[in-house]
Amino acid sequence: EVQLVESGGHLVQPGGSLRLSCAASGLIFNKYAMTWVRQAPGKGLEWVASIAESGDRRYYAHSVRGRFTISRDNSKNTVDLQMQSLRGDDTAVYYCARDVLRGDLDVWGKGTSVAVSS
Amino acid sequence: DIQMTQSPSALSASVGDRVTITCRASQTISSYLNWYQQKPGNAPKLLINAASALQSGVPSRFSGSGSGTDFTLTITNLQPEDFATYYCQQSYNTPLTFGGGTKVDIK
């Protein structure tokens, strides 16, 4: 069974930094692109970033480009999201998802909550 | 960026009803359209990809259609476990974009 488990979310002050991690199991990790999607409280889904199978290509939403960095370690089956200069509108549940085919997100983790507040 | 517009944003239905949700893209996306179901407190679940391909394990009462800019998710014989929020998402290009969601609740 494919499993994705996110971690690292917690309360952080505006302007602060946070690193989220997603641990994958039950799959050949280096065969899949990976994606982060977030959901603000009571709101819809927002794509954040994606990284190609080998990590050589990265894509970001306009709202996070320059502040967030997606990376992966295929030897550890992990994908991370380094978040800097956090703002109140970054408050959300952050989900890690497997990208089975150019944007088809077929397996999701349970999410990790990030709250940005003073 | 491709904008995805879902309608309605919410609907009330009864068990056994047929429900139709529409999704419109701001430009043509061929068949690069996915549908997700999300229940409160849970992660989204991929129901349909490529506009009409049902994911393994998804009941056949769910179906998707459309291409270009206009798409439809249909649920026939609505069941209690189908009350949820549904999102469309285009995978034609980045940034990947989602519709605003359609909440299906019990009448």
Interface residues (C-beta under 8 A of the other chain):
Chain A: T35 V37 G44 L45 E46 W47 S50 Y59 A61 H62 Y95 L101 R102 G103 D104 L105 D106 W108 G109 K110 G111
Chain B: D1 Y32 N34 Y36 Q38 N42 A43 P44 K45 L46 N49 A50 Q55 Y87 Q89 Q90 S91 Y92 T94 P95 L96 T97 F98 G99 G100 G101
